[in-house]
Amino acid sequence: MKDSMTLPRRHMLAGSAAALSALGLAGWAGTARAQQATSPAKPLPAYAGWKSPDALIVHSSSTLETRRSAFGTSVITPSSQLYVRNNLPAPDAAILDNRDAWSVAIEGVKNPRSLTLAELRTLGVETVATVLQCSGNGRGFFPSKPSGTPWSVGAAGCVVWSGVPLRNVVAALGGLADGAAYLTGTGGEKLPEGVDPLSVLVERSVPVKALDDALLAWEMNGEPLSLAHGGPLRLVVPGYQGVNNIKYVKRVAFASAQSQARIMSHGYRMSPPGSKASPDQPSVWEMGVKSWINGPLPDKGPLKAGQVQVHGVAFGGTRGIKGVEVSADGGKTWQAAKLIGPDLGPFAWRQFALPVRLEAGTQVLASRATDTAGNVQAEQREENLGGYNNASWRDHAVTLTVA
């Protein structure tokens, strides 16, 4: 099995948490411990058995992470390598037997009704490339060790969706009813018996402005949407963290208030450390500007001194990327990298590359992105109870041993 760590195992075992802290990379210690805990490799769950095992870290049956080394330099993340995060077990695969019969209720419009997937296909189609990212991506770098999967960088990918624009559906049903402030999506997972449905229901609300770009998608990367990624139908909210992109969507509602489901009222909130999550705290909605380096990586031992091509990805949530800088000295100095590959729009990520000459010794590579509005990727993470929204360039840096 290939080493899954973003810092080399031999370096990790030879060094200490104190040494990492001295480099300003204390977050690596928790990540390395967490990723060591995934060995030996766990098998892929049945609903995702078609995926590439060599490209994924299996944390649990509902959490699969893309290995940093698997991202490569192409813009689109292959479906077989894309991460998976489920809040509830996936439904029975039988829901894919007759995709066109799947129905979704549209509420909060002037003529509310349920529409089958077959009917939705008649209302128009658009294709959009987006970054799909779990809001806990980068949680493994938090020294506070928040509960939840200790993702490194692999709870993210860039994929292409096809489906009907939600605004077309709303227009076909007479437009929004008065007072619509939030767009709420409800998942179609089977709920466990004997519990309050609101305690486990996957239902998320986002500001109604998201309607402009939202999609009811039945296709991903040119193929019918798989069960692992929300098929037969998924609500896609470009630029928003993955939890807001509701799988197996059965209901879309427009209302004046947010959902009362616990995953909305208390889950995925930017709660200060030491506090309890509550509805008055900011919700995990739009993604911020972020980047990280995907190569060279130290998983095969020391690198040979000389020139290397540093490459990685950068994205800005609802905004495109203006530029990326790379540092080969841990953030002391920066050089502008080149954006490579096609620009697939403001919601997709951009690949970047920069030739860098590395001298013998320990080298720390970092990247820092700027979006089209001039927002610069932060150096430090925003500390919070759940380990959400980590866009720290320092946390995402890569330490290399060069010989």
N, C-alpha and C positions, 0 to 999 in steps of 0.2 A: 504494500500500500504506500502511496506517495505521502510524504509529510505534508500535513494540511496547514501547518503553522505559517503565519505571515512573518514571523521572526524565526530564524533557523533553530531547530531543536538543540543542536550542539551548542549554539551560542546561548540559548535560553538556560540550558542545564549548567553551563559553565559559569554563567553570570548569576547575579542575584537581583532581587527586587530593588535593593538599594542602588545597585549600579544603574539599573534602568531609570530610577528616579533621578539620578544625577544627570542623565541625558534628557530629562524632561519627558520621558516616555513611560511613566509608571503604569499607565493603562495597559501596556503590553504584558505585564506580569499576570494580571487576571485573565487576559485573553489566552495566553499560552497555557495557563493551568486549565482553563475551560476546554480548550481544544485538545489538550492531552487526554482529558477525560472522555473524549469521544472514541478513543482507541480501546480495543480493536473496533474496526468499522462495523456499524450496524447495517443490516440489510435495508433496502428501500421498502417502504410500505407498499402494499398491493396496488393502491390507487395511483401510485407514482412509479410503479415497477418498470415502466417504459423509459424512465430517465437514465442518464449516464452515471453510473455509480462512481466512476473515477473523478467526475467533476463536482461531486457533492459531498458535504459533510452531513451525516444523518444525526441530528441532535435528538430527535424523537420521531414518533410516527406522524406528527403534525408539523415538524419544523426541520426543513432541509435547507442547507446553506451552500451557495456556490463557492467553490474554492477560489481564492484570489488568483491563483495561477491559471484558472480556467477561463478568465474573461477575455484574454487575447487582445487584439487590436481592431477587431471589427465592431461596428456600431451596434448591431443587433445581437442580443443574447439568445442563443438557440433555446427552444422550449425544453429540450432534454437536459439543459444545464441550469435552468431558471430555478431560483429558490421557491420554497413553499412554506407558507405560514397559515395554519388553520386555527381559528378559535374554537371550533367544534369539529367533531369527526365529519369527514366528507359524507355526503348522502350516498345512497345505493347507486351504483353505476347504471341501474335500470332507467334513471331519469334521462339518460342519453339515447335510449332506444328510439324514441320518437321526439326528436328535438323540436320540430315545428309545433308540437302540441303544448309545449311549455307555455305557461301564461304568467303574466305579471299585471298586478292591479295598479292603475294609475289614479291617484287621489289628489285632491286639492286643485283640480282643474274644473272648468265650467261644465264639462260633460264627462264625469268620471266613469271609468269602466275598466274591465280586464281585456288585455290584448294577448293573443297567442304570438309565439315567435313567427309563425307564418304570416300573421297580419303585420307585425312590425317590419318584416322584410319589404313590405310594399310601401313603406313611408319614407324611404330614402336610405342611402348608405354613404358613409364616410370612412376614411382610414386615417388614423393618427398614430404617431409614434410617441410613446411616453416612457419615462422612467417609472418603474414599479418598485417601490421600496417600503419595507417594513419600517415603521416609525422607531423600532428598537434597534435598527441597524447601527452598529457602533457601540452597542450597550456593553460589550465585553471590555471596552477600554475604560469604563468607569471604575475608579478604585473603590467606590462604595459598594460594588457588587450588587446592583439592583436585582430584584427577583425577575425571572424571565430568562429566555434564551440568551446566552452570551455571544450574540452575533459579533463578528468582526466587520468585514465589508460586504459579505456575500449575501445579505438579505436584500438584494437589489438586482435589477436588470433593466435592460432597455428593449422593449418589445413593440410590435405593431399590432394595433387592434383594428378590426372592422366591425361596423354595426350601424345602427340608426342613431342619428343625433337626437338626444332627448328633447331638444327644442322643437324638432319636427313632430314628435309625439304629442307634446303639449299643444302645439298649434293645431294638430288634427283633432284635438279634443276641446277646442274652443278657447284655449289660452288659460293662463293661471287664474284661479279664483282670487278674490281679494284677500289681502293680509299675508300673502306668502313671503316668509322671511328665510325659511330653511328648506333644503332639499333633503329628504330622508329616504334611505334605501334599507330594505329589510331582506335578510338572507333566508333561503329556503331549507336550511339544515333541519334535520329532525331533532326536536328538543327532548332532553331527558325527562322522564316522568317523575312526578312527585316534588317538583321544585317550582318556584315562582318563575313563569316564563320570562319576565323582564330581567331576571337575574342572569340569564344565559343567552337570551336572544341576541343574534348578531344584527344590530340595527344602528346605523350611524347617520347623523345629520351634519350637513355642511351649509355654509351660506348660500342663498339662492343664486348668487352671482355665478356659481359653478355651473349653472344650467347652460350658460353660453357655450361651454366646451364639452359637457358630459355626453357620454355615449352609452347606449345599451348594446354591448358587444357580444357577438356570437362567434367571432373568429379571432385567433391570435397567431401571428407569424404565418399567415396564409393557410391555416388549418382550422377546422372546427374546434371550438374551445373545449379543452380537455376537462375532465372532472377535477383534476388536481388544481386547475386554475379558474374554476368557477363555472364550467359549462353545465348546461347549455347556454346560459345567458348571465352576463356580468355587468354591473354598473361600473363604468370607468369614469373617474373624475380626474382628468389630467392635471398634473402639478401637485396633487394632494397625496399625503402618505397612504400607504397601501390599505390600511384598515378601513378607509373611507370608500374603497373600490369594492363594493359588496358582491361577493360570489353568490351564485345560485339565486339571483335576485328575484323575489316574488312580489315585491311591493315597492312602488316609488310614490312618495307623498310630499306635497308642498303644504307647509303649515306655518303658523306664526311662532311656534315654539319648537325646541329641540326634542328629540326622542327622550322618553323616560327610561329606556333600557339602561341597565347598569353600565354596559360597555360604552355608553355615551355620557351618562350623568356623572360617573365616577372613574370609568376606565379611560386610558389614554389622555390624561390631563397632565399639564406641566406643573406638577405639585412640588413645592420646595422640599428639600431634604428634611426629614424629621416631621413632616406634616402628614395629614390624611387627605386623600384625593377628595375633591368636592366640585360641584357644578360651577362654582364661581371662578375656578382656575382656568387658564387658557387651554383650549382643546388642541389636540394634535391634528392640524389641518394641513395647510400648505407647507411644502418642503422649502427649505432655504438653500442658498448656494453652497455647493459642496464638491469636493474632488478627492481622489486618492490615486496613488501609484499602483499599477499592476505589474510592473516589470522595470528593471530586473528585480527578481525576488531571490532570497537567500536559501531556498529550499534544497539546493544541491551542493551546499558547502561554499567555501570562500570563492569570490569572483576573482578573475585575473585582472590585474591593473591595466588600465587603458580605456579606450572609448567604449561607451555603451549607449544604447538608445533607451532613455527613460520614457515610459509611456504609461498612460492611465486614462481615467474618465472624469468628466466634470459636468455638472448640471445645475440648473437654477430654479427648480420647481416650476413655477408658472412663467418664468422668464428664461430667455436664452442665455448662452454664455458669450461674453465679450472677449475673454482671454484667460489664460492660465500661466502661472509662473511656477518654476521649479527651483528648488534649492538643493544643493548637494552638501551643505554644511549645517543642516539642522535648523535652517531659517535665518542664518546670519546674513546671507546674500541671496538674491533671486535673479533668475534669468527668464525671459519670456519664452514659453514653449510655442510650438506650432499646432494649431488645430488641424486634425487630419480627418479624412473621410468626409462623407456627405453630411450636410446640415439637414436634419430631418425635422426641424421645427423647434419651437421654444420649449416643448415638454420632453424632448429627447435629450440624451446626453451626447456630449462631444468627446471624441477621443483626442488626446494630445500626445505630442512626442517632442523630445529634445535630446540631441546628442550631448553627452557629458563625459568628460575624461575623469576617471577615478584613480586616485593615488592609493598606494598601499596603506592599510590601516582600517579603522572603523569609520564608516561613512554613513551619515543619516540623510536620506532623501525625503523631501517633502514637496507637496504641491499646494498651490493656493489659487483658487478660481475667483473671477469677478464676473457678475452677471451684467446684462445689458442695461440695468438701472444703476450700475455703479456699486452695488453691494459686494463687499469683499468677504471671502470666507474667513470665519473667525479663527483665531489661534487657539482659544480655549473652548471647551465644552460648556454648555449651560447645565449646571448641576441640577438634577431633579430626581424625584423619588423613583420614577419608572425607568430611567435610563433612556429617555426618548430624545430624538432630534439631535444626535451628536454629529456635528459637522466640523469639529475641531481639526484643523490641518495638522496640529502637533500630535494628536492622538493617532492620526492615520498615516504618520510618517513610517518609513521603512529603514531599518538599520541593517547595513551590509558589512560583512567582513571581506576586505579586499587584500589579496596577497600578490 
